[in-house]
Amino acid sequence: MQSVPVVVFTCDSYLNLIPAFSYLFNTYWSSLQKVFVVGYTPPTFKLPDNFIFASMADENIPSEFWTDSAKQFLSSLDSEYAVILLDDYFLIRTMDVSAVSALTEYMIIQNDVMRMDLVDDRQFSGTAFAAGHWGHFDLIETPGDSPYQLSLQPAIWNIPMLLEIMGDNMSPWEFEMESQHIHEMEGHRVLGTKQCPLQYSNTVGMGRGTIDEPFLDEIPEDHIAHVKELLKNK
């Protein structure tokens, strides 16, 4: 199966997070994994060889139009499946890389799964139920009318399905809240696993745009000093 790309959404205000993000990504995932950094203004710093910058628009548009520019990029992506991350999701543990290919294979076979959670967003939603297993992964599922079915927590997405339900003129936060109509649509299931193959620290304070030190301290001791050096201009 073709390698599943990783898409990391950013913006001009958070672009300086990418050196630290990419350092931890290549440490805990792989420097061989292709990653698209999707933002607006190209960075002035050098990206790692496996990171490719793609601009969603000619200028940094307001966040309330995020879905418009995100759809523009996703429509051009040469893959039906992709892992979607945000720029302040700093990996803090070795990624179970086998999870991406295995769980994407499940999504291809089932063909009605829109999103496969890679963390514990679905497992602790309160509405989750057992959905069998795939290899060594115990699957869980949440009903279509569950809150945050469209959460932008780390996940594998079926891109055509995502484009089908992604509305216009919405911020990332508004998009995440637009879950109530999913249960009325054919397919578009949302699953996750009990194994939680990806662990990360959400290092930017919600709505503040500043580094959240307690979450930053979750980064392993071997790497924290270098990460802080990379973030010194943020």
N, C-alpha and C positions, 0 to 999 in steps of 0.2 A: 504494500500500500504506500502511496506517495506520502512523504512527510507532511504533517499538518503544520501550517505556519502559525506563528504567534504574532498577534496584533496588539500593540501597546498604544493606547490613546493618551495623548498629552495635549498641552496648550502652551502658549508662550510663557505664561506665568509659572508653569511647573517644569519647563524644559530643562532647567538646571538640575532636576532630580535624576535625569537620565544617566549621567556618568556613574552615580552610585547604584541606580537600578540595574544598569547593564553589568556592572562589576559583580553584584550579588547573583544576578541571573546566570552569568557565565560560570560562577563558582558553584552554584547549587543545581543548575539545570544542565547546560552544555554550551560550549563556545561553538559547537557545530550546528546548533539549532538556528534556523532562519527566523529573524525577528523584524517585523515592520514597526517602526516608531512613527505613529501617525499624528501629525500636528499641523502647525500653520507655518511659522517662520523657520526655515532650516537652521539647525544649530551651527554655532561658530566653532565648536569643539569637534574633535575627531571621534566618530563612533567606532566601536569594535567591528571587526571584519564581518561578523554575522548579523550586524544591525544595519538596517536600511531605512533611511528617513523618507517618508512620503507625506506630501502636503495635501491637506483636505481642501484648502482654499488659499487664495492669494494673500489674505490677511487674517489676523486673529479675530474671528467673528464672535459676537456675544454668546455666552453659554446657552442662552435660551434657543439658539438655532443649531445646537450641537447635532441633533439627529439629521439635519439636512446635509451637513458636511460629512458626517459619519457614513451615511448612505452612499454618498458620492464615492468614497473610497471603497467601501465593502462591495459595491456593484462592480468595481474593477478588479477585485481580488480573484486570482485564477485558482480558486479552491472552493469547494462546497462546504468545507469545514475549517474552522480556525479556533485557536485558543485566544480569548480576548482578556486582556489585563489592563489595568490602569497604571499610570506612571508612579504612583506612590505605594504600589504593592511590592515591597522589598522582600524577596525570598530569604528565609531564615533556616531552612533545612533542605537536605538533598531531596530533589524532586524525584518521584517515582516516574521516570520517563516512560516506562512501559505502559503506564496508565493511559497516556494520550492515544497511542496507536490502538491499544486494546479497546478502550471505551469508544473511540471513533468507529472502530469496526462494528461494535454493537449498534451504534447509531445508524450506520449504513444498512445493516441487516434489518433493523426494526423499521427504519425510514419514517417513523412518526415522532421521533424524539427531536425537539428543538434545541434543548440545552442540557448539557451534562455537567453538573457542579463538580468542581475539583477540590473544593474545600468542605466546610461543614454547614454551609448556608442552608441547604435543604434538610439536612439531617436533624437540625434543631429548630425547624420551622413550627413544630407543634402539630402539623397535619401530615407528617411523613408516614408512609407505610412501606413494608417490605415489598420489593419488586423482583425477587429472585436473585440470581447471581450470574456473573460473567467472568469466567476464569477464577481468579482469587479475589475478585471484587464482589462484595455484598451490596446489591443495588437497593436504593430507596427511591421513592417517588412522592411527589406532592400533587394534590388535585389541582386542576386548572384554575380554580377560584381562590387558591392560597395566596396570601400576601407575598410580594416580592418574587413572583415567578420570573420576572424580567430583571432580577438583580444583576448588577455588573460585577459581582464577586467573581473570582477566577473560574472560568468554565470553558468547555468546548461548545461551540455553537454551530448549528446547521444554518449557514449563511442565507440561502434562499428563504428559509422560514423566518429568519430574523428580519430580513428586508420586507417580507410580507406584512409583518405586524408593527414595524417601526414607523411611528407617526411623524408628521412634519412639525417644525418649529417647537422642539422640545429640548429641554436641558437634560443632561444625564440623569438627574434626580427625578425629573418628571417622567422620563422614560421608565425608570425602575418602578414607579408607582402605577404605571398603566398595565396592571395585571388582570383586572377584573373581567375583561372581555375574552381572555384566552380560553376559558372553559367552554365558550360558545363556538369555538373553531374546531374543525376536524384536525386530529393529530396535535402537534405542538406540545407534546409531553415534556415535562421537566423532571430529570432524575439526578441522583447523586450517588455517592458511595459512603459506606461506613468507614472506609480506610483513609479518607482525606489525603490524597496523594500529594497535595501541594500545601505548604504552610508558609505564611507570609506575615509581615508586620505592616499595618496601615500607618505609615510614618508621618502623614500630614494631618494636622488637626482639622476636623470636618468644618468646612466653611470659613476657616481662618487663613488657610494658605501658609501656615507656619509649621515648622518641624515640631512634632509631638515627642518630647524627650523620653517619656516613659515607654512609648512604643519603639522608639529608636533603640532603647536599651535591650530590646528583645533580640537584637542582632548578636550572633555569637561573638564571644570575646576576641577570637582570632581575627575578626574582620572589622570590629566596631571602630577602631582608631582610623583605619583607612577610609571607611565610609564617611566618618565625620570630616575627614580632610577633603573628600570629594564634595561634601555638602557645604563647605565653609562659605561659599559665595551665595548660598540660598537664603 
